[in-house]
Amino acid sequence: MVNMFVTAFSMILSAKILFLVMVGTVVGIIFGAIPGLTATMAVALCLPLTFGMGPVEGMAILLSLYIGGISGGLISAILIKIPGTPSSIATTFDGYPLAERGEAGKALGVGIVYSFLGGMVGFITLFFIAPPLAEVALRFGPYEYFSIAIFSLTLISSLSGKSLVKGLASGLIGVFCASVGPAPIDTLPRFTYGIHALEGGFNLLPALIGLFAVSEILKIAESDKSIDNVQIKSFQIKGFGFSLKEFNSQWINFIRSSLIGTGIGILPGIGSGVSNIVAYSVAKNSSKNPEKYGTGIIDGIVASESSNNATIGGALVPLLTLGIPGDTVTAMLLGGLMIHGIAPGPLLFQNNGELVYSIFALLIVANIAMLIIEYYGIKLFVRLLRIPKYYLLPAILSLCVVGAYGVNNRVFDVVTILIFGTLGYVLEKFDFPLPPIILGFILGPIAETNLRRGLMHSEGSFLPFLTSPISAGFLVLALLSALSTARKNRIRERKEKNGSL
């Protein structure tokens, strides 16, 4: 293995390859930072550019776009409370409050470092234990995926704020919105009410933009406060803005979140849009002071950014070892490999060993490039907060419209951001949390699809969902999670009641 890595690095450490890595990383960060433009879109737009390149050169730019795009979402999530990509939803919860306190540099520094470290954990997993992990993931069928989705949905309770009922209601709204359009399996149109545009359903990205970007713009527009720029305290950032003591305090959180991200990445079709929320929820539930989450602590940023970048390595596990893409970006990477006549799968390591290890080396180099570029851009990013919001917000809204339209070239997706923006604005007026909506939107279809597949496979019997060891295990975890949350809420209510007496 060492010899293969030496050979791989000798292949990629050329001026041309390094230039492609730098360009790809910069473009990926830009796509990730602009709301509506994602890593998926960056790879899709640049895929044709690799047609005339060699396999290593093509993968250099595509993998760099992937890494830069996933990490770049933290910039807008922290600075303007709008996740640039679905993978940075949870980063807004604590990143933006830190920026509001004048600690934007610290928040960005934490996000950048743990993006890098989380990515390295995912890549190490990919390098050393890809085949056995892929074999385990291959055993997962509809029963297991349904139970995983149900377990993940129980985490809505930890994102519910002060009211569990309102949090669950938000989650149900997300599930309902995801059910609009074609049903899974038979594609029967549902809840369209005779409106032709609804037959395609709501796309996740416009829904995300509407809930977190448009609703925020509407709140600011309604406010009678001045919409001038946020006051930023002058700061001199040393290193990445946080102390060695703070770094050492995050080891458990970092390792746990990175493993969650890697594990979710290995499961095809889920991805970093789920992993960052799940990791944040687990970190909050495991904390001795869960009430501090959402107020501006680095623990939340660590959990979100470690997990979403670790998902990259996890998603590449089934792609390279089984030929199964782990998410939408790896589906395009699969196309990029096949363009060059390379078929991912069990024989890839035997037939194209040098290329596989070149991909491993490129991941490391691109991750380092991401760290360097984002580190030296911290002060530039923070200066974005000095732009008056009456200039910044119209520009953001314009980019949101462009990003929403670019998903499927549908005008209805632009309408979608307005629908969800208004919905988010109204719900926040009544103290309904928005994150459970996205979690329900993502996980609802996964649960429904695999429930129907499982029932078709078992001829209508629900028993296999309970007798499959992995499925039963996740259902037990879901039950324990729900009971634990109910107990914590009861204890918290009792303390609040005693405190008010």
C-alpha positions in Angstrom: 0.0 0.0 0.0 2.8 2.4 0.9 4.5 1.8 -2.5 1.2 2.5 -4.3 0.7 5.8 -2.4 4.3 6.8 -3.3 3.6 6.1 -7.0 0.2 7.9 -6.8 1.8 11.1 -5.3 4.5 11.0 -7.9 1.7 11.0 -10.6 -0.2 13.9 -9.2 2.5 16.2 -7.8 2.9 18.0 -11.1 2.3 21.7 -11.8 -0.7 20.9 -14.1 -2.5 18.6 -11.6 -1.9 20.9 -8.7 -3.2 23.9 -10.7 -6.4 21.9 -11.5 -6.8 21.0 -7.8 -6.4 24.7 -6.8 -8.8 25.9 -9.4 -11.4 23.2 -8.7 -11.2 23.9 -5.0 -11.7 27.6 -5.4 -14.6 27.2 -7.8 -16.1 24.5 -5.4 -15.9 26.9 -2.4 -17.6 29.7 -4.4 -20.4 27.3 -5.5 -20.8 26.1 -1.9 -20.8 29.6 -0.4 -23.5 31.0 -2.8 -27.0 29.9 -1.7 -28.5 27.8 -4.4 -25.3 26.8 -6.0 -24.1 23.4 -4.7 -21.3 20.9 -5.1 -23.6 18.9 -7.3 -24.2 21.8 -9.6 -20.4 22.6 -9.7 -19.5 19.0 -10.7 -22.4 18.9 -13.2 -21.3 22.1 -15.0 -17.6 21.1 -15.1 -18.0 17.5 -16.0 -18.0 18.3 -19.8 -14.6 20.0 -19.3 -13.0 16.7 -18.3 -13.9 14.9 -21.6 -10.6 15.8 -23.2 -8.5 15.2 -20.1 -6.8 12.1 -18.9 -8.5 10.1 -16.0 -6.2 11.6 -13.3 -6.6 15.1 -14.5 -10.4 14.8 -14.8 -10.7 13.3 -11.3 -8.4 16.1 -10.0 -10.8 18.8 -10.9 -14.0 16.9 -10.1 -12.9 15.8 -6.6 -11.6 19.3 -5.8 -15.0 20.7 -6.8 -16.7 18.1 -4.5 -14.5 18.9 -1.5 -14.6 22.7 -2.0 -18.4 22.7 -2.6 -19.2 20.8 0.6 -17.0 22.9 2.8 -17.8 26.2 1.2 -21.4 26.1 2.5 -20.1 27.0 6.0 -19.2 30.6 4.8 -22.7 31.8 4.1 -24.1 29.6 6.9 -22.0 31.5 9.5 -21.9 35.0 8.0 -25.5 35.5 6.8 -27.4 32.5 8.5 -28.1 31.0 5.1 -26.7 27.5 4.4 -24.9 27.6 1.1 -25.6 23.9 0.7 -27.9 21.3 2.5 -24.7 20.0 4.1 -24.3 23.2 6.2 -27.9 23.5 7.6 -26.8 22.7 11.1 -23.8 25.1 10.9 -26.2 28.0 11.0 -27.5 27.1 14.4 -24.4 28.1 16.3 -22.2 29.7 13.6 -24.4 32.7 13.0 -24.9 33.5 16.7 -21.1 33.5 17.1 -20.8 35.9 14.1 -23.4 38.2 15.7 -21.3 38.4 18.8 -18.4 39.7 16.7 -16.6 36.3 16.6 -17.1 35.5 13.0 -13.4 34.8 12.6 -13.5 32.2 15.3 -16.6 30.5 13.9 -15.0 30.4 10.5 -11.8 29.1 11.9 -13.5 26.3 13.8 -15.6 25.4 10.7 -12.5 25.3 8.4 -10.3 23.2 10.7 -13.0 20.6 11.4 -14.0 20.5 7.8 -10.4 19.5 7.1 -10.2 17.0 10.0 -13.6 15.4 9.3 -12.6 15.0 5.6 -9.4 13.2 6.7 -11.4 10.8 8.9 -13.6 10.0 5.9 -10.7 9.5 3.6 -8.8 7.3 6.1 -11.9 5.1 6.4 -12.0 5.0 2.6 -8.3 4.0 2.3 -8.2 1.2 4.9 -11.6 -0.3 5.6 -13.6 0.4 2.4 -14.2 -3.2 1.3 -15.5 -4.6 4.6 -17.7 -1.5 5.2 -19.1 -1.7 1.7 -20.0 -5.4 2.3 -21.9 -4.4 5.4 -23.8 -1.6 3.5 -24.6 -4.0 0.7 -26.6 -6.1 3.2 -28.9 -3.2 3.9 -32.3 -3.7 2.2 -35.6 -1.8 2.5 -36.2 -3.1 6.0 -32.9 -1.6 7.3 -33.3 1.7 5.4 -36.8 2.2 6.7 -35.7 1.7 10.3 -32.7 4.0 9.8 -35.0 6.7 8.5 -37.4 6.2 11.5 -34.5 6.4 13.9 -33.3 9.6 12.2 -36.8 11.1 12.4 -36.8 10.7 16.2 -33.9 13.2 16.2 -36.5 15.9 15.3 -37.2 16.2 19.0 -33.7 17.5 19.7 -34.2 20.3 17.1 -37.6 21.3 18.4 -36.5 24.1 20.7 -38.7 24.7 23.7 -41.8 23.0 22.4 -41.7 19.4 21.4 -45.2 19.6 20.0 -44.3 22.5 17.6 -41.1 20.6 16.6 -43.0 17.5 15.7 -45.6 19.6 13.8 -42.8 21.2 11.8 -41.4 17.7 11.0 -44.9 16.6 9.8 -45.1 19.7 7.6 -41.8 18.7 6.0 -43.0 15.1 5.5 -46.2 16.4 3.9 -44.4 18.8 1.6 -42.1 16.0 0.4 -45.2 13.8 -0.4 -46.5 16.3 -2.9 -46.0 15.1 -6.4 -45.3 11.5 -7.7 -45.6 8.8 -5.2 -42.6 6.4 -4.8 -42.7 3.1 -6.7 -46.0 3.7 -8.7 -45.4 7.5 -9.4 -49.1 8.3 -8.8 -49.5 12.1 -8.5 -50.6 13.2 -5.0 -51.8 16.4 -3.5 -51.5 18.2 -6.8 -55.1 19.7 -6.7 -55.1 19.9 -10.5 -52.0 22.1 -10.6 -49.7 20.7 -13.3 -46.5 22.2 -11.9 -47.1 20.3 -8.6 -46.9 16.9 -10.5 -43.1 17.1 -10.2 -43.2 17.8 -6.5 -41.1 20.2 -4.5 -37.3 20.0 -5.0 -35.1 20.0 -1.9 -32.8 22.8 -2.9 -35.5 25.5 -3.6 -37.3 24.4 -0.4 -34.1 24.9 1.5 -33.4 28.3 0.0 -36.9 29.4 0.7 -36.9 28.3 4.3 -33.5 29.7 5.3 -32.8 32.5 2.9 -36.1 34.1 1.7 -37.7 33.8 5.2 -34.7 35.6 6.7 -34.9 38.4 4.1 -38.6 38.8 4.8 -37.9 39.0 8.6 -35.2 41.7 8.0 -37.5 43.6 5.6 -40.3 43.6 8.1 -38.1 44.8 11.0 -38.2 48.4 12.0 -34.5 48.2 12.9 -31.9 49.6 10.6 -30.7 47.1 8.1 -27.2 48.5 8.0 -24.3 46.1 8.2 -23.6 44.0 11.3 -21.2 45.6 13.6 -18.0 43.6 13.6 -15.6 43.9 16.5 -12.1 44.4 15.3 -10.2 41.2 15.9 -6.7 39.8 15.3 -7.0 36.2 14.6 -4.2 34.0 15.8 -4.0 30.7 14.0 -7.6 29.6 13.4 -9.1 31.8 16.1 -9.6 29.2 18.9 -7.4 28.0 21.7 -5.7 24.6 22.2 -7.9 24.1 25.2 -11.0 24.5 23.1 -9.5 22.2 20.5 -8.8 19.5 23.1 -12.3 19.7 24.5 -13.8 18.7 21.2 -12.2 15.3 20.6 -15.2 13.1 21.5 -17.6 15.4 19.6 -15.3 15.4 16.6 -14.7 11.7 16.4 -18.3 10.8 17.0 -19.5 13.3 14.4 -17.0 12.2 11.8 -17.9 8.5 12.3 -21.6 9.5 11.9 -20.8 11.3 8.7 -18.7 8.5 7.3 -21.4 5.9 8.2 -24.2 7.9 6.6 -22.0 8.6 3.5 -21.6 4.8 3.0 -25.4 4.4 2.9 -26.4 5.2 -0.7 -28.9 8.0 -1.3 -28.7 9.8 2.1 -25.6 12.0 2.1 -24.3 15.1 3.9 -27.7 16.9 3.9 -28.8 14.4 6.6 -25.4 13.7 8.3 -24.8 17.2 9.5 -28.3 17.4 11.2 -28.0 13.9 12.7 -24.5 14.6 14.0 -25.6 18.0 15.5 -28.7 16.3 17.1 -26.5 13.5 18.6 -24.0 16.0 19.9 -26.8 18.1 21.5 -28.4 15.0 23.1 -25.1 13.8 24.4 -24.1 17.2 25.9 -24.3 18.0 29.6 -25.6 21.5 28.6 -27.9 20.9 25.6 -29.6 24.3 26.3 -26.4 26.1 25.1 -26.7 24.7 21.6 -28.1 27.3 19.3 -26.7 30.2 21.4 -23.3 30.3 19.7 -21.0 27.5 20.9 -18.3 25.8 18.8 -19.6 22.3 19.7 -22.4 22.7 17.1 -20.1 23.9 14.4 -17.7 21.0 15.1 -20.4 18.4 14.9 -21.9 19.8 11.6 -18.7 20.4 9.7 -16.9 17.2 10.9 -19.8 15.1 9.8 -20.6 16.6 6.4 -17.0 16.5 5.2 -16.5 12.9 6.5 -19.5 12.0 4.4 -17.4 12.6 1.3 -15.0 9.7 2.1 -18.0 7.5 3.1 -19.9 8.2 -0.1 -16.8 7.1 -2.2 -16.7 3.7 -0.4 -19.6 2.1 -2.3 -18.7 4.0 -5.5 -15.2 2.6 -5.8 -15.8 -0.9 -4.3 -19.2 -1.7 -5.6 -19.9 0.8 -8.3 -22.9 2.2 -6.4 -22.9 6.0 -5.9 -23.4 7.2 -2.4 -25.0 10.5 -3.3 -25.8 12.8 -6.2 -22.2 14.0 -6.6 -20.7 10.6 -6.6 -23.3 9.6 -9.2 -21.7 12.2 -11.5 -18.2 11.0 -10.5 -19.4 7.6 -11.6 -20.2 9.1 -15.0 -16.8 10.8 -15.1 -15.0 7.5 -14.6 -17.1 5.7 -17.2 -16.4 8.5 -19.7 -12.8 7.4 -19.5 -13.7 3.7 -19.8 -13.2 2.9 -16.2 -15.9 0.8 -14.5 -16.0 1.1 -10.6 -16.5 -2.1 -8.8 -14.8 -5.1 -7.1 -12.3 -5.4 -10.0 -11.3 -1.7 -10.0 -8.5 -2.2 -7.4 -7.0 -5.1 -9.5 -7.4 -3.5 -13.0 -6.8 0.1 -12.2 -4.9 0.1 -8.9 -2.7 3.2 -9.8 -5.8 5.2 -10.6 -7.5 4.2 -7.4 -4.5 5.3 -5.3 -4.2 8.5 -7.4 -7.8 9.3 -6.4 -6.8 8.7 -2.7 -3.8 11.0 -3.1 -5.9 13.7 -4.9 -8.4 13.6 -2.0 -5.6 14.4 0.5 -4.1 17.2 -1.7 -7.5 18.8 -2.4 -8.4 18.7 1.3 -5.2 20.5 2.2 -5.9 23.0 -0.6 -9.3 23.6 0.9 -7.8 24.3 4.3 -5.2 26.7 2.9 -7.6 28.6 0.7 -10.3 29.0 3.3 -7.8 29.9 6.0 -6.2 32.8 4.0 -9.7 33.9 3.0 -11.1 34.2 6.6 -10.5 38.0 6.8 -12.0 38.5 3.4 -15.0 36.4 4.3 -15.6 38.4 7.5 -15.4 41.7 5.6 -18.5 40.5 3.7 -20.4 41.4 6.9 -19.4 45.0 6.4 -21.4 45.2 3.2 -24.7 47.1 4.0 -27.6 44.7 4.0 -29.6 46.9 1.7 -27.0 46.0 -0.9 -26.3 42.5 0.2 -29.8 41.1 0.6 -31.1 42.0 -2.9 -27.9 40.4 -4.3 -28.5 37.3 -2.2 -32.2 37.1 -3.3 -31.1 37.4 -6.9 -28.6 34.5 -6.5 -31.2 32.5 -4.7 -33.5 32.9 -7.7 -30.8 31.9 -10.2 -29.7 28.9 -8.0 -33.3 27.7 -7.7 -34.0 28.0 -11.4 -30.7 26.3 -12.3 -31.7 23.1 -10.5 -34.1 21.9 -13.2 -34.6 25.0 -15.4 -38.2 25.3 -14.0 -39.8 28.6 -13.2 -41.9 26.6 -10.6 -38.7 26.2 -8.6 -38.5 30.0 -8.3 -42.1 30.0 -7.1 -41.1 27.2 -4.6 -38.6 29.5 -2.9 -41.3 32.1 -2.4 -43.8 29.5 -1.1 -41.3 28.1 1.4 -40.0 31.5 2.3 -43.4 32.7 3.2 -44.1 29.4 5.1 -40.9 29.8 7.0 -41.6 33.4 7.8 -45.1 32.6 9.1 -44.0 29.6 11.1 -41.2 31.5 12.8 -43.7 34.2 13.8 -45.5 31.5 15.9 -42.2 30.0 17.2 -42.2 26.9 15.1 -38.6 25.7 14.4 -37.5 25.3 10.8 -34.8 22.6 10.9 -37.4 19.8 11.6 -39.1 20.7 8.3 -36.0 20.0 6.3 -35.3 16.8 8.3 -38.9 15.6 7.6 -38.6 16.7 3.9 -35.4 14.6 3.4 -36.3 11.5 5.5 -40.0 11.2 4.8 -39.6 9.9 1.2 -36.7 7.6 2.3 -39.0 6.0 5.0 -42.0 5.8 2.7 -40.1 4.3 -0.3 -38.4 1.6 1.8 -41.6 0.9 3.7 -43.4 0.2 0.4 -40.5 -1.8 -1.0 -40.3 -3.9 2.2 -44.0 -4.6 2.2 -43.9 -5.6 -1.5 -41.0 -7.9 -0.7 -42.8 -9.5 2.3 -46.2 -9.6 0.6 -47.7 -7.2 3.0 -46.2 -8.5 6.2 -44.6 -6.0 8.6 -42.9 -8.8 10.6 -39.6 -8.8 8.6 -39.0 -5.2 9.7 -38.9 -6.5 13.3 -37.1 -9.8 12.7 -34.2 -8.4 10.6 -31.5 -7.9 13.2 -30.2 -4.6 11.8 -33.7 -3.2 11.3 -34.9 -4.3 14.7 -31.7 -2.7 16.2 -32.5 0.7 14.7 -36.1 0.5 15.7 -35.1 -0.2 19.3 -32.7 2.8 19.1 -35.5 4.9 17.8 -37.7 3.9 20.7 -34.9 4.5 23.3 -34.2 7.9 21.6 -37.9 8.9 21.9 -38.1 7.8 25.6 -34.9 9.5 26.4 -36.1 12.8 24.9 -39.4 12.5 26.7 -37.6 12.0 30.0 -35.3 15.0 29.4 -38.2 17.2 28.5 -40.0 16.2 31.7 -37.0 16.9 33.8 -36.5 20.3 32.1 -40.2 21.2 32.6 -39.9 20.3 36.3 -36.8 22.5 36.7 -38.5 25.4 35.0 -41.6 25.0 37.1 -39.6 24.9 40.3 -37.6 27.8 39.2 -40.7 29.9 38.6 -42.1 29.2 42.1 
